[in-house]
């Protein structure tokens, strides 16, 4: 049994799977959108090589980096699909009567939260691309370590991996292991800053402050800068490395499209 929640424009808000309890199918919606895209790390934390990826080939980001937005008041549609049949039912979400914020305030708040969520997904795509390419480069460097004839290719791979890791250091805190108190030992990076900003914006039913909007604008500028840097590294440095690898009959590094 699958249930989809649609907003007034017919856009998908959330997909829910029913669970059977005491012979009844039950579904619980927390009035939130889907979580933003997951960041999957394919390399070990900086300075902690003993922490490896799981059997799936990746490990979760210790700091989370995902955002789900509480939907604003309005009319939604619950769409149930079961046994090949589809049923729909309207659902009204009302504003908390104890809240002093207006519905217009909430709409402004949600609009910014959805924008931050979009930015988080952009950064997630960047990190996932960086992790995919870096893991291949690290494997390649290890395979070529004992081959003197492959020294130029190995050196180029190591130099590119260093550039990509330096860029990734702006996006996530690569030293985090998810153990102990390493979260308070190392400074927050862009993903943590975006989720922290979202937490502040979502803390009450009021529109974002001027300061929150200014900080968000700064983050957007940083994202654009890092995206340009990544595109340049992939189009210039990675392309040059792949040409070098082809000359020596070595498989290319693959960029996986998010």
JOMO-V575004 format. One line per field, one symbol per residue. ss: DSSP state (2 for helix, 1 for strand, 0 for the rest). psi: psi as a letter, one per 30 degrees, with the letter a starting at -180 (. if undefined). A space follows every 50 residues. Layout:
ss=???
psi=???
This chain:
ss=01111100000111111011100111000001000000011000100100 00000000110000000001000111111111001111111110000000 00222222222222222222222222222222222222222222000222 22222222222222222222200000000002222000022222222222 20000000022222222222222222222222222222222222222000 00000000
psi=kkkkkkafggkkekkkkkkkkhfkkkkkkgglllklkkkjkglllkgiff jllaffglllkegdglkkkkllkaklkkjkkkhflkklklkkklkjffkf kleeeeeeeeeeeeeeeeeeeeeeeeeeeeeeeeeeeeeeeeegegjefg eeeeeeeeeeeeeeeeefffeljffkfglbhffffklkaeeeeeeeeeee egflillkleeeeeeeeeeeeeeeeeeeeeeeeeedeeeeeeeeeefggk klkkjkk.
